[in-house]
Amino acid sequence: MRRPRTLEQIAAYRQTVRTLYEEGMSLRMISEQVGKTRQAIQQLLVRMGVPRSEEHTSELQSRGLIS
């Protein structure tokens, strides 16, 4: 997916990411779908106020990145 250029494209991109995440798609799969890194997707979700999934929180805890 190309970098969004208009406000409408940005809104559609954000909605796509949010919808895929809320439907249970993993960050890896979303990143492959939209052509961004997992870190970029996670940062976008945080900025949009979407809470982390339980699975993602568990993964970060197992890596010792959060407590």
Rosetta blueprint (number, residue, H / E / L):
1 M L
2 R L
3 R L
4 P L
5 R L
6 T L
7 L H
8 E H
9 Q H
10 I H
11 A H
12 A H
13 Y H
14 R H
15 Q H
16 T H
17 V H
18 R H
19 T H
20 L H
21 Y H
22 E H
23 E L
24 G L
25 M L
26 S L
27 L H
28 R H
29 M H
30 I H
31 S H
32 E H
33 Q H
34 V H
35 G L
36 K L
37 T L
38 R H
39 Q H
40 A H
41 I H
42 Q H
43 Q H
44 L H
45 L H
46 V H
47 R H
48 M L
49 G L
50 V L
51 P L
52 R L
53 S L
54 E H
55 E H
56 H H
57 T H
58 S H
59 E H
60 L H
61 Q H
62 S H
63 R L
64 G L
65 L L
66 I L
67 S L
